[in-house]
């Protein structure tokens, strides 16, 4: 089962469109929205593992100069068998 997460991204002023263009090239990113507020972009990500998600955030996103800050919110599955 795929691991789903939402990544909130804060960009440098005037660089949001450039960041979106780079993010669209990443296969793990399934959907992007430009938003208003303390963050500029919300990205829906699907990976096979926490390790892959960590790699995307720590190695790929943080390598984009115009990204100032990220917050990763992993989706939790509450459907459990008791």
C-alpha positions as CSV (number, residue, x, y, z in Angstrom):
1,X,0.0,0.0,0.0
2,X,1.3,3.4,-0.9
3,X,2.3,6.0,1.7
4,X,0.5,9.3,1.1
5,X,1.6,12.6,2.5
6,X,0.9,16.3,2.0
7,X,3.9,18.6,1.9
8,X,3.4,22.3,2.7
9,X,6.0,24.4,0.9
10,X,7.1,28.0,1.6
11,X,9.0,29.6,-1.3
12,X,11.0,32.7,-1.8
13,X,8.9,35.7,-2.9
14,X,8.3,35.6,-6.6
15,X,9.6,32.1,-7.0
16,X,6.5,30.0,-6.6
17,X,5.9,29.4,-10.3
18,X,9.5,28.3,-10.7
19,X,9.2,25.8,-7.8
20,X,5.9,24.4,-9.2
21,X,7.6,23.8,-12.6
22,X,10.4,21.8,-10.9
23,X,8.0,19.9,-8.6
24,X,5.8,18.8,-11.6
25,X,8.9,16.8,-12.9
26,X,8.8,14.5,-9.8
27,X,6.9,11.3,-10.3
28,X,6.0,10.9,-6.6
29,X,4.1,14.2,-6.6
30,X,0.5,13.4,-7.6
31,X,-1.1,16.8,-7.2
32,X,0.0,20.4,-6.6
33,X,-2.0,23.4,-5.5
34,X,-0.8,27.0,-5.1
35,X,-2.3,28.3,-1.8
36,X,-2.5,31.5,0.2
37,X,-1.3,31.8,3.8
38,X,2.0,31.0,5.5
39,X,2.7,28.4,2.8
40,X,2.7,28.9,-0.9
41,X,2.3,25.3,-2.3
42,X,0.7,22.1,-1.1
43,X,1.9,18.9,-2.7
44,X,0.2,15.5,-2.5
45,X,2.9,12.8,-2.5
46,X,2.7,9.0,-2.8
47,X,5.6,6.8,-2.1
48,X,6.2,3.1,-1.2
49,X,8.0,3.8,2.1
50,X,9.0,6.3,4.7
51,X,12.5,6.1,3.5
52,X,11.5,7.2,0.0
53,X,9.4,10.0,1.4
54,X,12.4,11.1,3.5
55,X,14.6,11.0,0.4
56,X,12.2,13.2,-1.6
57,X,12.0,15.8,1.2
58,X,15.6,15.8,2.4
59,X,17.4,15.4,-0.9
60,X,15.1,16.6,-3.7
61,X,12.9,19.3,-2.2
62,X,15.6,20.8,0.0
63,X,17.9,21.0,-3.1
64,X,15.6,23.5,-4.7
65,X,17.1,26.9,-3.8
66,X,13.8,28.8,-3.9
67,X,12.2,26.5,-1.2
68,X,12.6,28.2,2.2
69,X,10.7,25.8,4.4
70,X,8.6,22.6,4.2
71,X,6.2,20.8,6.5
72,X,5.4,17.1,5.8
73,X,2.1,15.7,7.0
74,X,1.8,12.0,6.6
75,X,-1.7,10.6,6.1
76,X,-2.7,8.1,8.8
77,X,-4.9,5.1,8.1
78,X,-7.3,4.5,11.0
79,X,-8.9,1.4,9.5
80,X,-7.5,-1.2,11.9
81,X,-8.7,-4.7,12.6
82,X,-9.2,-5.3,16.3
